[in-house]
Amino acid sequence: MRTTSIALLLFVCISILSRAQNVNLEKTGDTPVGAKFTSGGQIRMDICPSQLDVSGSDENQVRISYYLDDRDDDRDSDVKVGLRISGDHADVKVTRCPQNNFHVKLEVPRSSNLYVRMFAGQFNLLGITGDKDIELHAGQLTIDVGKPEDYFRVDASLLTGDLQASAFNVSKSGLFRSFEQGGPGKYRLHVHVGAGQITLR
């Protein structure tokens, strides 16, 4: 009887925790938007053209905020943020953004695996350990990679522009520039920009 009671209690606790990790939010004109999220998870981002700053946090959560340079400008009232979390997978989508001077800030656990797609803009990444798969059609991509030896594979490419990867002793510019490197680590770094600049430091 006691064994049955303990098993039932464990089942209830696991069910509650499982429900707590599943989130489906869609907010329009609200900032910030956030929810708890496990460290070491996979985060996929589909972000409108903007300046996107992604940073690692000591808190186990995903938190999305946005603003215009002019805080009195109300053009951000139609911005739509979607956040879906299922276990250790999160999907972030930001759409209906103003065309100019728009900033998106995303805070995620320091240990996270990232998959990011943007049409255009300025992307800055700081303080995150994990796999990174990031592509922009056009714009400026800057990543603080952390320790270069943490990666087992690194590849970066652009169709036209400037590729500066001081972390890996690479500097190239012009058309169809790329490089690949292997290493002793366990993470993968993949970056691509159609037209613009890549900085890996």
C-alpha positions in Angstrom: 0.0 0.0 0.0 2.8 2.4 0.9 4.6 1.5 -2.3 1.5 2.3 -4.3 1.1 5.6 -2.6 4.7 6.7 -3.3 4.3 5.7 -6.9 1.1 7.7 -7.3 2.8 10.7 -5.7 5.7 10.5 -8.0 3.4 10.2 -11.0 1.5 13.3 -9.9 4.7 15.3 -9.4 6.1 14.3 -12.8 2.8 15.2 -14.5 2.8 18.6 -12.8 6.4 19.3 -13.9 5.7 18.1 -17.4 2.7 20.5 -17.7 4.8 23.3 -16.3 7.4 22.9 -19.1 4.8 23.2 -21.9 4.0 26.7 -22.9 2.2 28.2 -25.9 2.1 32.0 -25.8 1.1 34.5 -28.5 1.2 38.2 -27.4 0.6 41.3 -29.5 2.0 44.6 -28.3 3.2 43.1 -25.0 6.8 43.3 -23.8 8.5 41.4 -22.2 7.2 37.9 -22.9 8.9 35.0 -21.1 8.6 31.6 -19.5 10.7 29.1 -17.6 13.0 27.0 -19.7 15.5 24.3 -18.9 19.3 24.9 -19.3 20.9 22.9 -22.1 17.8 23.0 -24.3 17.3 23.7 -28.0 16.0 27.1 -29.0 14.8 28.0 -32.5 14.3 31.6 -33.4 12.6 33.2 -36.4 13.0 36.9 -36.0 11.9 39.8 -38.2 14.5 42.3 -39.5 15.8 44.2 -36.5 18.8 44.6 -34.2 18.7 41.3 -32.3 20.7 41.0 -29.1 20.9 37.5 -27.6 22.6 37.0 -24.3 23.1 34.2 -21.8 21.5 34.4 -18.4 21.9 32.6 -15.1 18.2 32.2 -14.9 16.5 29.2 -16.5 14.0 31.1 -18.7 13.5 32.5 -22.1 12.6 36.2 -22.1 11.8 38.3 -25.1 11.6 42.1 -25.0 11.6 44.8 -27.7 11.7 48.6 -28.1 12.1 51.4 -30.6 14.9 54.0 -30.3 12.2 56.6 -29.6 10.3 55.2 -26.6 7.4 57.5 -27.4 7.0 55.9 -30.8 4.0 53.6 -30.8 4.8 51.7 -34.0 5.7 48.6 -31.9 2.1 48.2 -30.8 1.4 45.6 -33.5 4.5 43.5 -32.8 3.6 39.8 -32.4 5.7 37.5 -30.2 5.1 33.7 -30.2 6.8 31.5 -27.6 6.2 27.7 -27.6 8.0 25.4 -25.2 7.8 21.7 -25.1 10.2 20.0 -22.7 13.7 21.1 -23.7 12.7 22.6 -27.0 11.6 26.2 -27.4 10.4 28.1 -30.5 10.5 31.9 -30.6 8.9 33.9 -33.4 8.8 37.7 -33.6 6.8 39.2 -36.5 5.0 42.4 -37.6 7.9 44.6 -36.7 8.5 48.3 -37.5 10.9 48.8 -40.4 13.5 51.1 -38.7 15.2 51.5 -35.4 13.7 48.4 -33.9 15.5 46.3 -31.3 14.8 42.8 -30.0 16.5 41.5 -26.9 16.4 37.8 -26.0 17.7 36.3 -22.8 18.2 32.5 -22.6 20.1 30.1 -20.3 23.8 30.3 -20.7 23.9 26.7 -21.8 21.7 26.6 -24.8 21.7 25.3 -28.4 20.6 27.9 -30.9 19.1 27.8 -34.3 18.4 31.3 -35.7 17.1 32.6 -39.0 16.7 36.3 -39.8 16.0 37.9 -43.2 18.1 41.0 -42.4 19.4 43.0 -39.6 22.1 43.2 -37.0 22.6 40.1 -34.8 24.8 40.1 -31.6 25.4 37.0 -29.5 27.1 37.0 -26.1 27.7 34.6 -23.2 26.2 31.4 -24.5 27.8 27.9 -24.5 26.4 25.3 -26.9 25.7 24.6 -30.6 25.1 27.7 -32.8 23.4 27.5 -36.2 22.8 31.1 -37.4 21.9 32.5 -40.9 21.1 36.0 -42.2 20.2 36.9 -45.7 21.8 40.3 -45.3 23.3 42.2 -42.4 25.9 42.1 -39.6 26.5 39.1 -37.5 28.7 39.3 -34.4 29.3 36.4 -32.1 31.4 36.1 -28.9 32.3 32.4 -29.4 33.8 31.8 -26.0 36.6 29.2 -26.0 37.5 28.2 -29.6 38.5 24.7 -28.3 34.9 24.1 -27.2 34.0 23.4 -30.8 34.4 20.2 -32.8 33.4 21.8 -36.1 33.3 25.5 -37.2 32.1 26.7 -40.6 31.4 30.2 -41.7 30.5 31.6 -45.1 29.2 34.7 -46.9 28.4 35.5 -50.5 29.8 39.0 -50.4 31.3 41.0 -47.7 33.7 40.8 -44.8 34.6 37.8 -42.7 36.6 38.5 -39.6 37.1 35.5 -37.3 39.9 36.5 -34.8 38.9 33.6 -32.5 40.0 31.2 -35.3 42.8 33.3 -36.9 40.9 34.0 -40.1 40.4 37.2 -42.0 38.8 37.3 -45.5 36.8 39.7 -47.6 35.3 39.8 -51.1 33.0 37.4 -52.9 32.2 33.8 -51.8 34.3 33.7 -48.7 34.3 30.8 -46.2 36.4 28.7 -43.9 36.1 25.4 -42.0 38.0 24.2 -38.9 37.9 21.2 -36.7 38.6 21.0 -33.0 38.6 18.9 -29.8 35.3 20.2 -28.4 31.7 19.0 -28.5 29.8 21.9 -30.0 29.2 23.0 -33.6 29.3 26.5 -34.9 27.7 27.2 -38.3 27.1 30.8 -39.5 26.2 32.2 -42.9 25.4 35.7 -44.2 24.3 36.4 -47.8 25.6 40.0 -48.0 27.2 41.8 -45.1 29.7 41.1 -42.3 30.6 38.2 -40.0 32.6 38.7 -36.8 33.6 35.8 -34.7 35.6 36.9 -31.7 
